[in-house]
Amino acid sequence: MKKIGLTGGIASGKSTVSRVLGEMGARIIDADLLAREALMPGTDAYRATVRLFGRRILSSDGHIDRKALGDIVFRDHEKRSVLEGVVHPEIFRREAEIVGGIMANEPGALVIFDAALLIESGAWRRMDGLIVVWCRKETQVERLIKNCRLTPEEALLRIEAQMPLDEKKKYASWIIDNDGDVSAAIRQTEEIYRKLTE
């Protein structure tokens, strides 16, 4: 089994690359999905997060409002670190469980661990290689304004809360340039998949 990390920045196109790899046959572990599960009502991480940030982060149905929480943590590095300290251990615990299940049933599988904070959290060290999806900061801003309806200020706050993509490239085993036409990024992704499964 090969376990490959996949990372990038917000609006870099990482989700597209992950989808293509999954369609080609890779097993995808999505850290964002695991984070959502970790923060479901009733979990330890949910209770800890509400204790730390208060009921103002809850929607009317009692679930955590990710936008409200994001508005807090993307403006305050310390609060973001506290949240990561609550959520990351749960993500990595579930990742290990899922990898164990895949290894038992599909020992030859290609597993992709898709995580925006793979490098920042140190989890990249546990991977057999690392794919970084790259684009210019200006492209990220444009995409966030268009696709997520953020203001330029909100877009920059989210981008600058993460390690710059030019820095992430230094850790990469493979770099996918997604600054232009998405079809070019898809071709690069398919080529990396072929190399990983030869």
N, C-alpha and C positions, 0 to 999 in steps of 0.2 A: 504494500500500500504506500502511495505517495501522498503526503499532506502538504499542500501548497497554499501559502497565504495570498490573499488578494486584497489590495488596499488602494486608496486614492484619497482625494479630498471630496468635500461636498460638491455635487454637480460636476464632477469630473467625468462621469460616465461609467463608474464602477458597477452599477446595477445592470447596465447593458452587457458588460463583459461577463458578469456572473451568470446572467440569463443565457448567453450564448454557450458558455462552458457547460451549463446544466443541460441544455438542449443537445449538446454533443456527447453527453454521457457521464460527465463528472458529477460526483456527489457534492452538493453545495450545503455548507453550514453557514447560515446567515446570522451574524452577530446581532444585527439590528432586530431581527425577529426574536432571538433569544432574549434581548434586552426588554422587548415588549412583554414577553412571557414572564420575565422576572419581576416586572412591575405591575402584574395583574393584581386586582384586589384580593386580599387574603394572604399574599406571600409576605415573607419576612422583609424582602427588599421594598415592597410597597409600603409596609408599615413604617420602616425606617425612613423612607423618602418623605412620607407625609409628616412624620415627626420633625424631620430636619427643615422642611420648606413650608409646612403649614397647609391648611385646607384650601388656600387660594389656588393651589395647583390642581385641584380636582374639578372635573366637569360635573354637570348636574346629576349624572348617573353614578358618580362615585369613582370613576376611572381617572387615572392621571391624565391631565390635559398636556400633551407633549409640547404644544406650542407655548403654553403658559410656563411650563418648566424650562423650556429652551430660552424664553425671554429672560429668565433669571440667570441661568448658568452660563449663557453665552456672553453675559456682561460682567461676570465675576469669576476669575480664574480659580479662586479658592473654593467657591461653592461648586464649580464644575468638578474639581478634584475630589471633593467630598462625595458628590453623586457617583463619580466613577468608582470610588472606594466601596460603595454599597453595591453597585450593579456588576462591575467587572468580575468579582469572584463567582457570582451566579452564572454569568455567561461562560466562564472557563470551566466551571463544574459541569454544565450541560454539554459543552463542546466535548469534554473528555468522555462523557457517557455516550454521546452519539458516535464519536470515533471508535469507541470500544465495540459498539454494536455493528458498525460497518466492518471493522477488522474481523470480527467473528464470522460474518456472513459473506463478505466480499473482500478477501485478503488482497486481491489485485486492484482494488478500486483506486481511482484518482479522487482525492478529497480536496475540495477548495474551501478554505476558511475565509469567508468574506467579512472583513471588519475594517471600518474607517480608522480606528485607533490601534491598529495592529502593531505599528512601530512604537507609538507613544506608550502603549501598555507593556511593551517588552515581549508580547506573545510571538512576534516574528521569529524569535530565537528558537522556538519549538517547531518551526516549519522546515521542510526540505527544500524550499525555494520561495521566492517572493515576487509576485507580479504587482507592479505599480502602474495605475492608470493616471496619465498625466494630461494636463491642459494648462493654458495660461490663466492667471488669476482673473484677467479681464473676461475671459470666456466663462469662468465660474460665476462671476457677478451677473453677466448677461443672462445665463441660464436660470439663476435663482430668481431674478426679477421676472423673467418671462414665465417660468414653470411653477414657481412657488409663491408668486405674487408678493415677494418681499420688497421692501424699499432698498435702495442702494446701501444705506447704513446698516440695515438688518443683514443684508447679504454679506457685507464685509465683516461684520461681527462674527458670523458663523464661519466664514473662511479663515479668519485670523485666529479663531479658537483652536484650529488644527495646525499641525506641522505643515510648513509650506511644501508644495508638491516638488519644487526643485530640490528640497532637502530629502524628501522621501525617495527620490530617484537614486540617491547614493546607496540606498539599502537594496535596490532592486536586483533580482536575477534576470527579470525581463521587464521592459517598459513598453506600455501601449500608449501611443500618442493619439489622444482623442481630442485634439484641438480643432480638427476640421470636420470633414464628412464622416458620419458615423459608420458608413460602409468600410472605410479604411481601417477603423478600429476593430470592426468585426473580422476583417481579413487577418489582422495581426493576432487577434484572439484565436482564430482557427489554426493559425500556424503554430502558436504556442501549445495549443492542445495536442496537435499532432506530434510535436517534439516530446511532450510529456508522456505520451502513450505509445511511443515507438517501442 
